[in-house]
């Protein structure tokens, strides 16, 4: 009786882990599965405009779009995490140099502007970042001299 309860418990745990979204199969894996099932031989004999072949082609296109979107999202997420960790390190350095919170906010904005570049407004962004850094530095010097 206890063994049956244990097997039910482990199968429910496996079912929960199986529900996690997985990456879609890549082209090589899909073609291998289609070859094993005999679909490639069947599809090669059909006309390019046959409804079955059109449906499979459309499905492959949609799967490709989903895979591309998943990869793009993963890269953007990793990039955002990287920049946030770098920003936290730089904030620590600024606070060690003696900047207060308002000055750190200015420096943070300048850092963000220079790190994430926009081709259309690149020159203006550089000028704005330089102005913010200069303003923060002047504020620090004025505060230290008083």
C-alpha positions, 0 to 999 in steps of 0.5 A, spaced: 500 500 500 505 504 501 509 503 495 503 505 491 502 511 494 509 513 493 509 511 485 503 516 485 506 521 489 513 521 484 508 520 478 505 527 480 512 530 481 514 528 474 507 531 471 509 537 474 516 538 472 513 536 465 509 542 464 514 547 464 515 550 457 521 547 453 524 550 447 521 548 440 525 542 436 530 545 432 530 543 424 535 537 425 531 534 430 524 535 426 527 532 420 530 526 423 523 525 427 519 526 420 524 521 417 523 516 422 515 516 421 516 516 413 513 523 412 519 526 408 518 520 403 511 522 403 511 529 403 517 529 397 512 526 392 506 531 393 506 537 389 508 544 393 501 546 393 498 540 396 494 542 402 498 537 406 504 540 404 502 547 405 499 546 412 506 543 414 510 548 411 506 553 415 506 550 421 514 550 420 514 557 419 510 558 425 515 554 429 520 558 427 517 564 429 516 562 436 523 559 436 526 566 434 522 569 439 524 565 444 531 566 443 530 573 442 527 574 449 532 570 452 538 574 449 534 580 451 533 578 458 540 576 459 543 582 457 538 586 462 541 582 467 548 583 465 547 591 465 543 591 471 549 587 475 554 592 472 550 598 474 549 595 481 557 595 481 558 602 479 553 605 484 557 602 489 563 605 486 560 612 486 558 611 493 565 609 495 567 616 492 562 620 496 557 621 491 550 622 495 543 619 492 541 625 488 548 625 484 548 617 484 541 618 480 544 623 475 550 619 474 546 613 473 542 616 468 548 618 464 551 611 465 544 608 462 544 613 456 552 612 454 551 604 455 544 603 451 546 607 445 541 609 440 543 611 433 538 616 431 540 621 437 547 618 439 550 625 439 545 629 443 545 623 448 553 623 449 552 631 450 547 630 455 551 624 459 557 629 459 552 634 462 550 630 467 556 627 469 559 634 470 553 637 474 554 631 479 561 632 479 560 639 481 555 638 486 560 633 489 565 638 489 561 644 492 558 639 497 565 637 499 568 644 500 563 647 504 
